[in-house]
Amino acid sequence: MSEPYEKRAAGLDAADALAEHRKKFALDEGTVYLDGNSLGALPAHVPARMADVITREWGELRIRSWDESGWWTAPERIGDRIAPIVGAAAGQVVVGDSTSVNVFKAVVAAARRAGDDRDQILVDATTFPTDGYIARSAARMTGHEIVPCDPADMADAVSDRTAAALVNHVDYRSGRLQDLPGITAALHGAGALAVWDLCHSAGALPVGLDEHGVDLAVGCTYKYLNGGPGSPAYLYVAERHQGAFDSPLPGWNSHADPFAMTPGYEAATGAVRGRVGTPDILSMLALEAALDVWDGVDVEDVRAKSLALTDFFLECVEAYVPGGRVTSVTPAAHGERGSQVALSCENAPAVMAELIKRGVVGDLRRPDVLRFGFTPLYVGFADAEKAARVLGEVLADLAS
């Protein structure tokens, strides 16, 4: 039964204009890696770049590298590399800190910007837990009330009491793509600000931050952007808000004159206001090198392949997996789907463990969700076919 799908996969891979990018990554042929929505694969040229950073820039130039190697300007320079991937003009994205820290900056700044008459912050009720934890802390600090809300209902929940809303563009568990343009417009219609978490969308699909008028956004870089484990996150501050952006973490790196070392704080202009302390240069420069794989890549092409891959995987799952053994919790409609497929499955921990033993690496969201992330720059259609086929075999073996 597998031959027709294997043949189709081979044909699709042969016609894939993005297939040549796979060779830019350190991947072994025996493994199907479908966990790039948690940790992206290593771009193969990054180790050589990091060897130079460590041995020459740090080892030989030492302190001179802040100027001579461009370390000091790295947060803005790398932000400008990320900007086109998320649909932003230059000068609005700064790289540094973790996603959690940037969520805190963005939510507090949005609450302060909204004014004293708006006392509520809407939070995506299905959000990645940390976002909720941070938002609740930010609300306590600013005297706001948190209102959990399903993103599908957010347009109706917004009111003249809403200061801002924090929403995940793609749900980390189900892979559902939320309506960024519609929710942002609804918030603006009520005078509120939109803060978006792009961790599971940036690098997988078009975001359109400028086009859709997003106010603030945050995201990690270790998933579809392949920046490496714990690589620094980024903060987007729309140009129209930069003059009034009031960061709750006014560090010396965001000072208008950081080396004056004055006791009083005066914020820098532009996206630099999003900086805090001394940046993590090693991780940051690994990210900068990793972003080279995006040279010449159109995000629209990435999105087209992502949808084709996930469609094909779901078709193969239906063909290979015994009826009733798995159920997709990822929306079938293209407009509601990110770049992952989440399958509800009985005994999911044992199933994923066995898949990994057999060379198909996805991940687990307890209690019952198998997640498979499709990174179009290095995942092919043969990978999708093999993953579905091995899943069918594992389920059959575990049932026997």
Salt bridges, closest charged atoms under 4 A:
GLU6 OE2 - ARG389 NH2 3.75
ASP16 OD2 - LYS305 NZ 2.53
ASP52 OD2 - ARG49 NH1 3.32
ASP52 OD1 - ARG56 NE 2.87
GLU57 OE2 - ARG49 NH1 3.00
GLU57 OE2 - ARG56 NH2 3.43
GLU68 OE2 - ARG64 NE 2.94
GLU76 OE2 - ARG275 NH1 3.02
ASP97 OD2 - LYS105 NZ 2.66
ASP119 OD1 - ARG161 NE 2.97
GLU145 OE1 - ARG161 NH2 3.42
GLU211 OE1 - HIS212 NE2 3.91
ASP215 OD2 - HIS188 NE2 2.73
ASP215 OD1 - ARG240 NH2 2.86
ASP215 OD1 - HIS241 NE2 2.68
ASP246 OD1 - ARG112 NH1 3.37
GLU288 OE2 - ARG77 NE 2.67
ASP292 OD2 - HIS45 NE2 3.52
ASP292 OD1 - ARG81 NH2 2.86
ASP295 OD1 - ARG81 NH2 3.84
ASP311 OD2 - HIS334 NE2 2.73
ASP311 OD1 - ARG337 NH1 2.87
GLU315 OE2 - ARG8 NH1 2.68
GLU336 OE1 - ARG176 NH1 3.20
GLU354 OE2 - ARG358 NE 2.79
ASP363 OD2 - ARG365 NH2 3.92
ASP363 OD2 - ARG371 NH2 2.69
ASP368 OD1 - ARG173 NH2 3.52
ASP383 OD2 - ARG22 NH1 2.73
GLU385 OE2 - ARG389 NE 2.88
ASP397 OD2 - ARG358 NH2 2.89
